[in-house]
Amino acid sequence: MLERGMVNSPVVTGHRLHRSFVTRTHLWGFLVAFIVVALGDYLWASPRNDVFNWYISIMWSSSLPFVVVSLIGVWRFSRQGTIPRTPRIVTDQTIIFQIPTVARRGNLSALHRVIQSVALYAPRYFTHWYIDVIVDEGSPGISWLRESYDQWEQLRLIVIPNSYRTHNGTRYKARANHYAVDWRMQYHQNTTNTWIYHLDDDTAVIESTLQAIVHHVVNRGQYWMAQGILTFPLQLSHSWIARLADSVRPPDDMGRFYFFNEILRRPLVGAHGENLLLRADKEATIGWDFGPHVITEDAYFGCRFASKFPGHTAAFCAITAGASPDTLRGFIKQRQRWAEGLWRLSWDHSIAWRDKWVMAISTWMWTSSLLQNVFVVMGLAYVLGWDNTSPVWRSIAILWAFNLSFWMWYYWTGFRVNRQMSDIPSAYPRVLGIVNVMVFPILTTFEAIALMGGVVKGCRAPHGFVVIDKPY
């Protein structure tokens, strides 16, 4: 059964791959870029004490805390050891690969890729393992799932009855996750020797993913939540804007998320809904019943975990291959949903301020990026007749150079990671890496517009959960 319909999953050879993502050489590259840009900015600056100059001095310097935290995280990540090969098969722990899906036609190919990637690697490392596909009753892909996998006992198709209601009326993906918790409780599987590895229906694993899971379960089991690294192979999307824009996501995991999960041991910036490893009994303690209007359930879960289990979070070098949105419209919808959900979380009184203040500040900074977008600022200067875009003090130009060099390096590094995971000729995307650095202000403009739209939606009545087709 494993051979039938097997598709090729992006495979990365070598257990040291994560080590090559970020190295000291590339950190030196950031420093060189900073020196060059800082020198130019410092010589160019013509300070003026005006309202507009105060505005850009503040807005273009506001990302400094994010930059510092991310650089600390990346530096620590680059110094960690490699994951050793793990030839042993784990027999005393159960791993459940949980995949919630809408199972509609536009997602079935991607879902098949994810299931087959797990089926290829999981038997090499675990004796007791399952793939739990969580789907709503009446979903169009149920018949296809049953036809394809009904004879395979390792895959459990868990159908959520239409009548199922949580205590708080939770909907969407959080409802599916909570139903899975309730379903496992009936079979006494929310135990200390069961781990739930969350995947999206477009997020495949590679062999080093399983090696990282084994290493964590066997050697770092005192950390009940672990977050891995998301990558986005270029061949899994038709949209070059989405491909290039998602260059920012791998280094975000190696920087900001690594800082909070591995250094502070508290997921104060939330969690991803995929490449997330949780011990089953601890996940069941928190659950996913966050209310009917929650559309960023992963961020809610991270805040709740940080409050209930401080010191029990880690980052681990599990690498997954996800798909970027396939169209510009899908990209905008995705970012809008994130901004809307995080904006609502920032004002949600069910979560104490002490547990969400980092998340709230990060969200406000991220969603206000349109106010500091270079095209918006320069357009505003032109309309209002301001001919001086220098800071109020010359020394602030150095700070601007620091932030700008960081973002250039961030997009370059993320593109390099995604290229390493891609099944396409190497010479072609190397050129695109340079293009990516040159056009990232345009990419951030698309994202800033989408984020502002999400904030507007977050200030209105909730309207639903947006699902994006990812055909690969």
N, C-alpha and C positions, 0 to 999 in steps of 0.2 A: 504493500500500500504506500510506503514511503517513496517508492520510485515512480509511481504513476503521477503524471502531470508535474513532475519536479521541474521547477524553474530555477534559473541561475540567480543567486543572490550576490550583491556586491561583496566580494571576498577580498580581504586584506591579509596578506601573508606576514608572518613575523610577529612575535609577542612583544616586540619592543616598539611597535608602531607609535603607541601613545607617547613614548619618550621623544620621538622625532617631531611631534607636533609643535612644541615650543622649546627652544633651546636657548642657551645663553647667547649664542651668535645672533639670534633674532632679537633678543633684548638689547644687544649692542646696536643692532640696526635701528631700533627705536631711539636710542640715545643719539646716534649720528643724525637721524632725521630731526630730532629736537634741536640739536646744536645749529644745524643749517637753518631751520625755520626760525628759531629764536633770534639768530643774528640778523636775518632779513627783517623780521618784525620790529626788532629794537631800532634798527637804523631807519626804518620807514616811519615809525610812530611820530606823530606831531601832537602831543597831548593838548587837550582843550577841556576846560571845566564848564561843560554845557549839559543840558538835560539829556540830549540824545547820547552824548558821550558817556554819561553816567549809566544810561540804560544799557548800552552795549558792553560797558565795562562789567556790569553785574551779570548780564545774561550770558555772555561768552566766557565767563569765568565760573559759572554755576555748576558745571559738570566736574569740577576738581575733586570732590569727595568720591564720586564714582570712579574717576580715573585712578586715584590713589589706591582705593580698595581693590580694584581690578588688577593693578600692577603688582600689588603685594600677593594676591592670589596666584597670578601667573608665575611670579618668581618662585613661590613655594612649590607650585605644581611642577615646574621645570626641574626642580631639585629632588623630587621624589624618586624612589627606586622603581625598577621595572617589575611587572607582574611575572613571576616565574611560571614556566610551563607546569601544568598540573596533570600528570598522567593518570592519577588515581581517579576512580569513580566514587562519588560520594554516596554512601548507602544509608546514612543515619539522618539525612535531611530530605525533605520533600520540597521541590521547587514547582510553583505553579506560574505559568506564563499567562497572564490575564490580558485579553484583547477585547475591549468593548468596541462595538461597531454598529453602524446603522445598516450595514449589509445591503446597500443599494447598488445599482448597476455600476455607477461611476467609481465605486471603491473596491469592487470584488477582485480586480486584478492585483491591486496593492495588497489587499488582505491575503490573497493566495501567496504572494511573495513573502509576507511576514510569517505565515504559518509554515511554509516550506523551509525557511531559514532556521526556524526553531527546530523543526523535525530533523534537519541535517546535523545539527551540532549537539542538541541536548542529550541524546543517548550516549555520547562519548564521555559525559561528565557526571550524569546523575542516573541512579537506578530508579528512583521514584520521582517522576515528573509528569506534568499534565499541561495541556494547552486548553485554557478555559476561554471560549469565545462567547461573549455576553451580547445578546441581541434581543430586541423587543419583539414580542409576539406580532405577527403580521408583516414583519420586514420582508422585502422582496427577495433577499438573498438566502433565506432560510432553506428553501428547497435545494438550492445549489450547494449549500454547506452540507446538508444531509446526504445528497447524492455523492459528493466528493469524499466525505470523511466519515460516513455513518459506520463503516466497518472498522474504523481505527479507534481503539479504546483509549489511546492517549489523548485524543481530542474530545473534550466534553462541551457539547453545545448547550449552553444554559439560556433558555428562553424566558424572558421576563413577562409574566402575565400582564395583560392590559389593566387588570384590576389591582395590581400591586401599588401600594401607597406607603411611603415612609411616614414617620411620625411628624416630621416638619414639612411634608409635602414637596420634598426635593424632586427635581426633574432632570432631564437630559443625562449627560454622562455621569454626573454624581449619583443619580438614581440607579444607573446600571452598576456602578462600583459598590453601592450600598447593598443592592440585591445580591451581588456576589458574596459579600460578607455574610449576609443572612443565610444564603444557600450553603456556604461552607460550614456555618454553625450547625446546621441540621446533621451534617456528616462528621462533626467533631474534628474539623480540619483547621480551625483557628488556634493552633497550638504553637508551642515554643520551638518546635522542630520543623515548622512549615514556613516557607518564605514565598511572598507574592512578588513577582516581577512584572511590573506594569508596562505594557506596550500599547501604542496606538495602532490602528489598522493600516498604517503606511510605514511603520517603523520596524525594519528588519534587524536581525542580529547578525554578527559575524563570530568567528570562532573565539577571538580574544574577548568577546562579550561574555561567553560562558566561562572562560578562564578567570575573568575578573569576578564573576558571581561566585564561583567556587572559592576563590581566594578570600573573598569577604566572608562568606558563610562559615568557612573553616577557621579562619584566623582573626576575624574582626567581628564576630557575632555579637559583641557587646554594643555595637552601633546598630540600632534597630531600623534605621532608615539610611539609605545610601543613594546618592544621585550620581548618574553617569554623564557622559558627554554625547551630545546630539550632533550628528553630522548630516550633510545633505548632498549626496552625490549629484553631480551636475546632470546626468542623463535621466534623472527621475522627474524632470519638469521641462515643459516647453518654453516657459517664460524666462528670458534672460534677466529681466528686472528682478524677479523673485529669486533666481539663482544667485545673482550678485548681492542682493540685499540680505539674503540669509547667510552671507559670509560673516556677519556679526555674531551669529549664534554659537558656534563652537568656542571661540575665545571667551564668550560670556560665561560658559560653563567652566572653563579653565581658569577664569579670573574671579568674577563677582560671586558666582555660586560656590566655587571652591573655597573662597575666603570664608563665607558664612557656614558652609557645611563641614569643612575639614579643619579650619583654623579656629573659628568660634564655636563650632559644634552646635549651632542653632540655625535652622533654615528661616531666618528672618526676612528673606526676600522670596519666600514661598518655595515651590517645587515644580518640577515638570510632571506632567501626567504620564510621560513615557520615560523609559530607561530609569525607572524608579523601583528600588528594591526595598520591601517592607517585611518585617517579621509579622506573621499573620495575627498573632494575639495582640500585638500593639496596634496594628491597623484596625482591628475589630474594636479596640477600646475607644478609638476616636470615631471611626466610621466616616461616612461621607454624607450624612444627612444635614446639609447646611442650609436648606430652605429652598423655596420654589424659584427664586430669581438668580441663583448663583450659576454663572456661566464660566467661571475660572476656578473650578473646584480644586485644582492642584495648588493654587495659591492659598486658598482657605485651609487646605489640609496642612500645608507647610507651617502656617501661622499657629494652628492648633497644636501641631507636633512640637514646635519650638516652645510653646507654653507648658505643655504637659510633660515632655521628656527632654528637658535641656541637657546637653552634654552627650546625647545618644544619637547624633547624626554624623555622617561621614560622606566624603566624596569617594567614588571609586572609579577605576579606569575602564568601565564598561563603555564600549563605543557602539552606537547604533547608526543605521543608515535610514534616514527618513526622507520624505519627499517634500520639496518646496511646493507652494501653490502652483498650479499649472497655467494660470492666467494672471494678468495684472489685476483684474477684477477680484479674483480669488485672494490675491495677496492683500488687497485693500480690505476686503471683508474680514480676513483673518486678523489683521492688525486692529481693526475696529473692534472686533469681539474682545481681544485681549485688553484694549484700553477701556472699553465699557465695563468689563468684569472687574478689572483692578480698581477702577474709579469707584465702583459700587462698594468694593471691599474696604476702601479707604474710609468710607463714611458709614460702614456697617457697625451698628452699636452692639451687635452680638459678640464682637471680638474686642477685647480690651485694648486700649491705646498702647499699653506697654508691649503687647504682642504684635502690633502691626505698624508701629511708627516708622520703622525702617522701610517697610513695604510701601507705606503711604508716601513718604518723602521721595522714594525712588520713582513711584508712579507719577507724582506731580512733576518731577523733573523730566521724566520721559515724555509725558503727554503734553508738556509745554514747549516741546522742541520746535514747534512752528513759530513761536515768538522769538526764537533765537536763530532761526534758519537764515543762512547767509543771503539767500535771494530775497526773502521777506525784508530783512534788515536793510539791504541795499536799495530795494524798491521803495521802502519807507523813506530812506534818506533822500532819494531822488525826488519823490513827490513833495516832501516838506522843504526841499531846498538846502539840506545840510550837506556840505561838501567835505566834512571832516569825519572820518570813521575811526579815529584813533581813540585810545583809552584816556581816562582822565590823568593817569600817571604812566610814564614810560615803562615802569617796571611791570605793569599789568600785561604789556605786550609779551613778556617772557612767559607769563601764565597762559596766555592765549596759544602761544607756540607749543607749550607743553601739552595742552589739551588737543590741539589740532594734530600734532605728531602722533599722539596716542591713537586717535581715531583712524588715521592713515594706516598705522601699524596694525590696528585691530582688524580692519577690513582685509588687509593683505594676509595676515596670519590665518584668518577664518577661511579665506578663499583657498589658501594652500592646503588646509586641512580637508576641505570639501573636495579639492582636486585629487588628493591622495586616495580618497574613497571612491573616486569616479572611474567608471569603465569606459574611458574615452582616450584618444591619443594625447600624449603628455605635452607635446610642443604647442598645440593649439591653445589649451587653457593657460599656459604660462604667460602668453601675451595678454590674455584676459585679466590676469592678476594685476598687471600694470594698469590696464584700462579701469579695473575696479577701483583702484586707489584714486584715479583721476576723476571718476564720475561719482564717487560716493556722496558728494554734496547733493547731486541730483537724486540719488537713491534715498537719502535721508529726507528729501523734500516730499517724495511720494509717501514715505512712512509718516512724516509729520502731519500731512493732510489727513491720512487715514486715522491717526491717533486723535486728532482734534475732532473728527467725526465720531469716534468712539466716546469721547468725553461728552459731546452733545447728546448722544444716545443715552449715556449713563445718567444724565440729568433729567431724562424723561421716563415715562412708564416703561417697565421691561416689556420686550416684545418677542423674545425667543432666542434659541441657540442656532447659530449659523454653522452649517456643515459644508465643507469645501470638498469638491471632488478632486481626488488625486489618483489618476488612472494607472500609475506605475507601481 
